[in-house]
Amino acid sequence: MIGRTARLTLASLVSASIILSPLSVCAADPAPAPAVAPSASPATAPIAAPSDKAEAKKVKKQAKQPKKAEKKSKKKSKKKTNAAEAAAQ
């Protein structure tokens, strides 16, 4: 009885894999999409948006640089004053 069940299961798996194999090939290698006529307006809009974002990031980064430098100088001055106080005591 187990032998019959095993054979039936194996046969079902093999037949299912044979049936599904063309579908997996189609999914792996889809047919090329039909050519769309190129238009200028959609192509320029996506390209312009990332450059605007990049410019915005650059501006923000440049604005942060003086603040970072100021913070670093404050930390260094605090360390120097603390070291001087410790040496004086």
C-alpha positions in Angstrom: 0.0 0.0 0.0 2.8 2.4 0.9 4.5 1.6 -2.4 1.5 2.5 -4.4 1.1 5.8 -2.5 4.8 6.6 -3.0 4.6 5.9 -6.8 1.4 8.0 -7.1 3.0 10.9 -5.2 6.2 10.7 -7.3 4.2 10.5 -10.5 2.2 13.6 -9.4 5.3 15.6 -8.6 6.9 14.7 -11.9 3.8 15.5 -14.0 3.4 18.8 -12.1 7.0 19.8 -12.7 6.6 19.0 -16.4 3.4 21.0 -16.6 4.9 24.0 -14.8 8.3 24.1 -16.5 7.2 26.2 -19.5 5.7 28.7 -17.1 8.9 29.0 -15.1 10.8 29.6 -18.4 8.4 32.4 -19.4 8.8 34.0 -16.0 12.6 33.8 -16.2 12.8 35.2 -19.7 9.9 37.5 -20.4 9.2 38.7 -23.9 10.5 42.2 -24.7 8.0 45.0 -24.1 6.7 46.8 -27.1 8.7 49.8 -28.1 7.3 53.1 -26.8 7.8 56.3 -28.8 10.3 58.4 -26.8 9.0 61.7 -25.5 11.1 64.5 -24.1 8.9 65.6 -21.2 8.9 62.3 -19.2 12.6 61.7 -19.7 13.6 65.1 -18.4 11.4 65.2 -15.3 12.9 62.1 -13.6 16.4 63.2 -14.4 15.8 66.7 -13.0 14.4 65.5 -9.8 17.4 63.5 -8.6 19.7 66.4 -9.5 17.5 68.8 -7.4 17.8 66.3 -4.5 21.5 66.1 -4.9 21.8 69.9 -5.0 19.7 70.1 -1.9 21.9 67.6 -0.1 25.0 69.5 -1.1 23.5 72.8 0.2 22.6 71.2 3.5 26.0 69.6 3.9 27.7 72.9 3.2 25.5 74.6 5.8 26.4 71.9 8.4 30.2 72.2 7.9 30.7 75.5 9.7 28.5 74.2 12.6 30.6 71.1 12.8 33.8 73.1 12.8 32.5 75.3 15.6 31.5 72.3 17.7 35.0 70.8 17.2 36.7 73.9 18.2 34.5 74.2 21.3 35.4 70.7 22.3 39.1 71.3 21.8 39.0 74.5 23.8 37.1 72.7 26.7 39.7 70.0 26.7 42.5 72.5 26.8 40.9 74.4 29.6 40.2 71.2 31.6 43.8 70.1 31.1 45.1 73.5 32.2 42.9 73.4 35.3 44.1 69.9 36.2 47.7 71.0 35.8 47.1 74.1 37.9 45.7 72.0 40.8 
